[in-house]
Amino acid sequence: MNKRKYIKTRRAEQQDRTREKIIEATVALHEKLGPANTSIKAIAEKAGVQRLTVYRHFPDDTSLFQACSSHYLGQHPPPNMSDWADIQDASERNYAALLAFYRYYRSTEEMWSVVYRDIDTVKALQVPMGQFQAYLDQVRDDLLAIWNVKQADRNSLAITLRHCLRFTTWASLKNENMSDKKIVELVMDWIAS
């Protein structure tokens, strides 16, 4: 009986390793080629497994993309709101949060670029990207809460903050050869007005 239990554990460990290889192969291909250009065949080849093995572990694109997103964000976690939670001044808190996100985007630019490029054509991206957007909305709400502004201005400020937190906003300004600090300074001018 112990022998059977040992074999089952060993088999489970092997399955976990295979699953991890598939996830890592998928993440690498997504970052290099983009989700839209990554085939199951390419994933299987990179992971050193058969296509059927990929399907056994991930029966659909949604489960594969969810696992890949979790893996990638585990290795590259976005900025944490606790990093600026103690800053009581609204401008300083916003500056700290935006600078943290822009530095994060710069260090993960390759992946975010292809993901945003493919989001409209790859349905399986909708769930993980929706979760990331929900996190950005939480950050926006945290940043908005500290501002002492009239309700009428609050709606405009919420829209501005949401726009400022987006990767696509950072990417468009980065393409103007601006440093992350310069981008934050410009964005803080938007917020101030």
Backbone hydrogen bonds in HBPLUS format (Angstrom, degrees):
<---DONOR---> <-ACCEPTOR-->    atom                        ^
c    i                          cat <-CA-CA->   ^        H-A-AA   ^      H-
h    n   atom  resd res      DA  || num        DHA   H-A  angle D-A-AA Bond
n    s   type  num  typ     dist DA aas  dist angle  dist       angle   num
A0005-LYS N   A0001-MET O   3.13 MM   4  6.38 159.6  2.18 148.2 153.6     1
A0006-TYR N   A0002-ASN O   2.93 MM   4  6.16 154.8  2.00 150.5 157.2     2
A0007-ILE N   A0003-LYS O   3.02 MM   4  6.31 158.7  2.06 152.0 157.2     3
A0008-LYS N   A0004-ARG O   2.98 MM   4  6.21 159.9  2.02 150.4 155.8     4
A0009-THR N   A0005-LYS O   3.00 MM   4  6.22 156.2  2.06 146.5 152.8     5
A0010-ARG N   A0006-TYR O   2.87 MM   4  6.09 159.5  1.92 149.6 155.8     6
A0011-ARG N   A0007-ILE O   2.80 MM   4  5.99 155.6  1.86 149.3 156.2     7
A0012-ALA N   A0008-LYS O   2.91 MM   4  6.10 155.8  1.97 144.1 151.0     8
A0013-GLU N   A0009-THR O   2.88 MM   4  6.15 154.1  1.95 148.3 155.4     9
A0014-GLN N   A0010-ARG O   2.94 MM   4  6.19 152.1  2.02 143.7 151.4    10
A0015-GLN N   A0011-ARG O   2.89 MM   4  6.18 155.1  1.96 149.5 156.3    11
A0016-ASP N   A0012-ALA O   2.91 MM   4  6.17 153.0  1.98 145.0 152.6    12
A0017-ARG N   A0013-GLU O   2.94 MM   4  6.21 154.3  2.00 146.3 152.9    13
A0018-THR N   A0014-GLN O   2.92 MM   4  6.17 158.0  1.97 148.4 154.5    14
A0019-ARG N   A0015-GLN O   2.87 MM   4  6.07 162.3  1.90 149.7 154.6    15
A0020-GLU N   A0016-ASP O   2.92 MM   4  6.11 157.9  1.97 145.9 152.1    16
A0021-LYS N   A0017-ARG O   2.91 MM   4  6.17 154.1  1.98 147.7 154.5    17
A0022-ILE N   A0018-THR O   2.99 MM   4  6.28 154.3  2.06 150.0 156.7    18
A0023-ILE N   A0019-ARG O   2.95 MM   4  6.25 160.9  1.99 151.8 157.1    19
A0024-GLU N   A0020-GLU O   2.87 MM   4  6.07 168.8  1.88 154.6 157.6    20
A0025-ALA N   A0021-LYS O   2.91 MM   4  6.00 155.9  1.97 143.1 150.1    21
A0026-THR N   A0022-ILE O   2.92 MM   4  6.09 158.1  1.97 147.7 153.9    22
A0027-VAL N   A0023-ILE O   2.89 MM   4  6.15 164.9  1.92 156.6 160.3    23
A0028-ALA N   A0024-GLU O   3.01 MM   4  6.16 164.7  2.04 146.6 150.9    24
A0029-LEU N   A0025-ALA O   2.98 MM   4  6.19 159.1  2.02 148.0 153.8    25
A0030-HIS N   A0026-THR O   2.77 MM   4  5.94 159.2  1.81 154.2 160.7    26
A0031-GLU N   A0027-VAL O   2.93 MM   4  6.10 161.9  1.97 151.7 156.2    27
A0032-LYS N   A0028-ALA O   3.06 MM   4  6.22 150.3  2.15 140.5 148.6    28
A0033-LEU N   A0029-LEU O   2.68 MM   4  5.58 167.0  1.70 154.0 158.4    29
A0034-GLY N   A0030-HIS O   2.72 MM   4  4.17 125.6  2.02 107.7 123.7    30
A0037-ASN N   A0034-GLY O   3.16 MM   3  5.54 139.6  2.33 109.0 119.3    31
A0038-THR N   A0035-PRO O   3.32 MM   3  5.28 169.6  2.33 107.3 109.3    32
A0043-ILE N   A0039-SER O   3.02 MM   4  6.34 156.1  2.08 146.9 153.7    33
A0044-ALA N   A0040-ILE O   2.87 MM   4  6.07 165.9  1.89 153.6 157.1    34
A0045-GLU N   A0041-LYS O   2.95 MM   4  6.18 163.1  1.98 150.5 155.2    35
A0046-LYS N   A0042-ALA O   2.95 MM   4  6.10 166.6  1.97 149.7 153.4    36
A0047-ALA N   A0043-ILE O   2.87 MM   4  6.02 153.4  1.94 150.9 158.7    37
A0048-GLY N   A0044-ALA O   2.87 MM   4  5.87 120.8  2.23 139.9 154.7    38
A0049-VAL N   A0044-ALA O   2.95 MM   5  4.99 163.8  1.97 144.9 147.1    39
A0048-GLY N   A0045-GLU O   3.20 MM   3  5.07 141.6  2.36  94.0 105.1    40
A0053-THR N   A0050-GLN O   3.02 MM   3  5.24 128.2  2.29 101.6 114.9    41
A0054-VAL N   A0050-GLN O   3.33 MM   4  6.83 149.1  2.44 147.0 154.8    42
A0054-VAL N   A0051-ARG O   3.04 MM   3  5.20 119.5  2.42  98.7 113.4    43
A0055-TYR N   A0051-ARG O   3.09 MM   4  6.51 159.9  2.13 152.7 157.8    44
A0056-ARG N   A0052-LEU O   2.85 MM   4  6.12 144.5  1.97 144.4 154.8    45
A0057-HIS N   A0053-THR O   3.16 MM   4  6.39 156.3  2.21 146.9 151.4    46
A0058-PHE N   A0054-VAL O   2.81 MM   4  5.92 152.1  1.89 149.8 159.2    47
A0064-LEU N   A0060-ASP O   3.29 MM   4  6.58 159.3  2.33 148.2 154.3    48
A0065-PHE N   A0061-ASP O   2.78 MM   4  5.95 166.7  1.79 160.0 163.2    49
A0066-GLN N   A0062-THR O   2.90 MM   4  5.98 153.9  1.97 145.8 153.3    50
A0067-ALA N   A0063-SER O   3.09 MM   4  6.20 161.7  2.12 141.7 146.3    51
A0068-CYS N   A0064-LEU O   2.94 MM   4  6.15 157.4  1.99 148.1 155.0    52
A0069-SER N   A0065-PHE O   2.84 MM   4  5.93 159.8  1.88 146.8 152.2    53
A0070-SER N   A0066-GLN O   3.01 MM   4  6.19 163.9  2.03 148.6 153.0    54
A0071-HIS N   A0067-ALA O   2.95 MM   4  6.11 158.2  2.00 144.5 150.9    55
A0072-TYR N   A0068-CYS O   2.80 MM   4  5.99 168.9  1.82 154.2 157.3    56
A0073-LEU N   A0069-SER O   2.85 MM   4  5.95 171.1  1.86 154.2 157.3    57
A0074-GLY N   A0070-SER O   2.89 MM   4  5.91 136.0  2.09 136.5 148.5    58
A0075-GLN N   A0071-HIS O   3.07 MM   4  6.39 144.3  2.20 144.8 153.6    59
A0075-GLN N   A0072-TYR O   3.08 MM   3  5.18 123.1  2.42  96.2 110.2    60
A0076-HIS N   A0072-TYR O   2.73 MM   4  5.91 140.7  1.88 145.7 158.9    61
A0083-ASP N   A0080-ASN O   2.88 MM   3  5.66 161.9  1.91 124.3 130.0    62
A0084-TRP N   A0081-MET O   3.23 MM   3  5.89 158.3  2.28 116.7 121.3    63
A0087-ILE N   A0084-TRP O   3.11 MM   3  5.54 161.0  2.15 114.8 120.8    64
A0093-ARG N   A0089-ASP O   2.87 MM   4  6.05 159.4  1.91 157.7 164.1    65
A0094-ASN N   A0090-ALA O   2.96 MM   4  6.11 165.9  1.98 151.1 155.0    66
A0095-TYR N   A0091-SER O   2.87 MM   4  6.03 160.4  1.91 148.6 154.7    67
A0096-ALA N   A0092-GLU O   2.93 MM   4  6.11 165.0  1.95 149.0 152.6    68
A0097-ALA N   A0093-ARG O   2.95 MM   4  6.15 164.1  1.97 152.7 157.0    69
A0098-LEU N   A0094-ASN O   2.87 MM   4  5.96 172.1  1.87 156.2 158.8    70
A0099-LEU N   A0095-TYR O   2.93 MM   4  5.99 163.6  1.96 151.1 156.2    71
A0100-ALA N   A0096-ALA O   3.02 MM   4  6.13 154.8  2.09 141.3 148.4    72
A0101-PHE N   A0097-ALA O   2.97 MM   4  6.28 158.2  2.02 151.3 156.9    73
A0102-TYR N   A0098-LEU O   2.84 MM   4  6.04 162.5  1.87 154.0 159.1    74
A0103-ARG N   A0099-LEU O   2.96 MM   4  6.07 156.5  2.02 147.3 153.3    75
A0104-TYR N   A0100-ALA O   3.00 MM   4  6.12 151.0  2.08 139.6 148.3    76
A0105-TYR N   A0101-PHE O   2.79 MM   4  6.05 161.9  1.82 154.1 158.5    77
A0106-ARG N   A0102-TYR O   2.97 MM   4  6.14 152.6  2.05 139.5 147.0    78
A0107-SER N   A0103-ARG O   3.05 MM   4  6.30 153.8  2.12 145.0 151.3    79
A0108-THR N   A0104-TYR O   3.02 MM   4  6.21 128.2  2.30 144.0 158.3    80
A0108-THR N   A0105-TYR O   3.25 MM   3  5.08 137.6  2.44  92.5 104.3    81
A0112-TRP N   A0108-THR O   3.20 MM   4  6.44 174.8  2.20 162.0 162.4    82
A0113-SER N   A0109-GLU O   2.87 MM   4  5.83 159.2  1.91 155.1 160.0    83
A0115-VAL N   A0111-MET O   3.00 MM   4  6.18 160.1  2.04 156.9 163.4    84
A0116-TYR N   A0112-TRP O   2.92 MM   4  5.97 170.5  1.93 151.5 154.2    85
A0117-ARG N   A0113-SER O   3.01 MM   4  6.08 145.6  2.13 136.6 146.9    86
A0118-ASP N   A0114-VAL O   2.99 MM   4  6.09 147.0  2.10 141.3 148.5    87
A0119-ILE N   A0115-VAL O   2.94 MM   4  5.85 119.4  2.31 145.4 160.3    88
A0121-THR N   A0118-ASP O   2.97 MM   3  5.41 141.7  2.11 113.6 124.9    89
A0122-VAL N   A0118-ASP O   2.99 MM   4  5.96 138.8  2.16 164.7 177.3    90
A0125-LEU N   A0122-VAL O   3.07 MM   3  5.77 162.6  2.10 119.7 125.1    91
A0126-GLN N   A0123-LYS O   2.99 MM   3  5.56 158.6  2.04 118.6 125.0    92
A0129-MET N   A0125-LEU O   2.98 MM   4  5.90 160.4  2.02 157.8 164.3    93
A0130-GLY N   A0126-GLN O   2.82 MM   4  5.75 141.3  1.97 137.3 148.4    94
A0131-GLN N   A0127-VAL O   3.01 MM   4  6.30 148.3  2.11 150.6 158.8    95
A0132-PHE N   A0128-PRO O   3.06 MM   4  6.37 151.8  2.14 142.1 149.4    96
A0133-GLN N   A0129-MET O   2.87 MM   4  6.09 158.3  1.92 146.2 152.4    97
A0134-ALA N   A0130-GLY O   2.92 MM   4  6.10 146.8  2.03 139.2 148.3    98
A0135-TYR N   A0131-GLN O   3.07 MM   4  6.38 147.1  2.18 140.9 149.1    99
A0136-LEU N   A0132-PHE O   2.96 MM   4  6.36 156.3  2.02 149.0 155.6   100
A0137-ASP N   A0133-GLN O   2.90 MM   4  6.19 145.7  2.02 144.5 154.2   101
A0138-GLN N   A0134-ALA O   3.03 MM   4  6.36 143.4  2.17 140.2 149.7   102
A0138-GLN N   A0135-TYR O   3.03 MM   3  5.01 119.5  2.41  94.3 109.7   103
A0139-VAL N   A0135-TYR O   2.96 MM   4  6.35 157.4  2.01 152.8 158.9   104
A0140-ARG N   A0136-LEU O   2.84 MM   4  6.10 161.3  1.87 147.4 152.9   105
A0141-ASP N   A0137-ASP O   2.89 MM   4  6.10 159.8  1.93 144.4 149.7   106
A0142-ASP N   A0138-GLN O   2.90 MM   4  6.15 150.6  1.99 146.1 154.5   107
A0143-LEU N   A0139-VAL O   2.89 MM   4  6.18 160.7  1.92 156.4 161.3   108
A0144-LEU N   A0140-ARG O   2.76 MM   4  5.93 154.0  1.83 151.5 159.8   109
A0145-ALA N   A0141-ASP O   2.97 MM   4  5.98 149.7  2.07 141.1 148.0   110
A0147-TRP N   A0144-LEU O   3.10 MM   3  5.57 150.7  2.19 112.6 121.0   111
A0153-ASP N   A0150-LYS O   3.04 MM   3  5.30 121.7  2.39 103.2 117.4   112
A0154-ARG N   A0150-LYS O   2.88 MM   4  6.08 135.7  2.08 146.1 160.2   113
A0157-LEU N   A0153-ASP O   2.90 MM   4  6.10 158.0  1.95 152.0 159.1   114
A0158-ALA N   A0154-ARG O   2.86 MM   4  6.04 152.5  1.93 146.1 153.4   115
A0159-ILE N   A0155-ASN O   3.10 MM   4  6.36 158.8  2.15 147.3 152.0   116
A0160-THR N   A0156-SER O   2.95 MM   4  6.17 159.7  2.00 148.2 154.2   117
A0161-LEU N   A0157-LEU O   2.84 MM   4  6.02 166.2  1.85 153.5 157.1   118
A0162-ARG N   A0158-ALA O   2.97 MM   4  6.12 160.7  2.01 145.9 151.4   119
A0163-HIS N   A0159-ILE O   3.02 MM   4  6.23 160.9  2.06 147.2 152.3   120
A0164-CYS N   A0160-THR O   2.87 MM   4  6.09 157.1  1.92 151.4 158.3   121
A0165-LEU N   A0161-LEU O   3.00 MM   4  6.18 140.5  2.16 148.4 157.3   122
A0166-ARG N   A0163-HIS O   3.31 MM   3  5.55 156.5  2.37 106.1 112.9   123
A0170-TRP N   A0166-ARG O   3.26 MM   4  6.61 167.9  2.27 150.1 152.2   124
A0171-ALA N   A0167-PHE O   2.77 MM   4  6.01 166.1  1.79 160.8 165.3   125
A0172-SER N   A0168-THR O   3.05 MM   4  6.11 155.9  2.11 138.6 144.2   126
A0173-LEU N   A0169-THR O   3.17 MM   4  6.43 156.2  2.23 150.1 156.2   127
A0174-LYS N   A0170-TRP O   2.76 MM   4  5.94 154.4  1.83 155.3 164.0   128
A0175-ASN N   A0171-ALA O   3.05 MM   4  6.15 144.8  2.18 141.1 148.9   129
A0176-GLU N   A0173-LEU O   2.96 MM   3  5.23 156.0  2.02 105.6 113.4   130
A0177-ASN N   A0174-LYS O   2.94 MM   3  5.37 139.7  2.10 120.7 121.8   131
A0183-ILE N   A0179-SER O   2.91 MM   4  6.20 154.6  1.97 151.9 159.6   132
A0184-VAL N   A0180-ASP O   2.94 MM   4  6.19 159.9  1.98 149.0 154.1   133
A0185-GLU N   A0181-LYS O   2.94 MM   4  6.19 157.9  1.99 147.0 153.1   134
A0186-LEU N   A0182-LYS O   2.99 MM   4  6.23 158.4  2.04 147.7 152.8   135
A0187-VAL N   A0183-ILE O   2.89 MM   4  6.12 164.5  1.92 153.7 158.3   136
A0188-MET N   A0184-VAL O   2.76 MM   4  5.93 153.7  1.83 152.0 159.5   137
A0189-ASP N   A0185-GLU O   3.14 MM   4  6.40 139.5  2.31 137.6 147.5   138
A0189-ASP N   A0186-LEU O   3.06 MM   3  5.14 126.4  2.36  95.6 109.7   139
A0190-TRP N   A0186-LEU O   3.15 MM   4  6.61 145.5  2.28 142.1 151.5   140
A0190-TRP N   A0187-VAL O   3.01 MM   3  4.97 117.0  2.42  93.2 108.9   141
A0191-ILE N   A0187-VAL O   2.95 MM   4  6.32 160.6  1.99 152.6 157.4   142
A0192-ALA N   A0188-MET O   2.88 MM   4  6.02 156.5  1.93 142.9 149.4   143
A0193-SER N   A0189-ASP O   3.13 MM   4  6.28 144.9  2.26 141.1 149.0   144
